Amino acid sequence: MDAFVRSARANGAEHLTHICVDDVQTDDRYVDCLQFGVTRGAWRIVCVARIQKGIVTLVGPFRRGKPERPCSDHPLLGDAAGPALEDLLLELLREASGR
């Protein structure tokens, strides 16, 4: 996210840089899972690492206060989760910017 923010600012897209990334914390529901969220305006995504199951669950984008969906699962190890998270971040920016 830091690299994205630097690039957006350098290219005159300051309006895209108002993004809040949460600290990593234990998941609200499961003690053996870690999560972090990314918020822009009323829109949010959540990334949950379900360590015991070996998967990453990506949630959103969704409006804060609304149901947390859609969800997609990806293997924790390997190359699939990174590109999926990048796509989700782009979708968050599109939704929060009104496309």
PyMOL commands that set and color helices and strands:
alter all, ss='L'
color gray80, all
select helices_A, chain A and resi 2-10+14-17+81-96
alter helices_A, ss='H'
color red, helices_A
select strands_A, chain A and resi 20-21+25-26+33-40+43-50+55-63+71-75
alter strands_A, ss='S'
color yellow, strands_A
deselect
rebuild
show_as cartoon
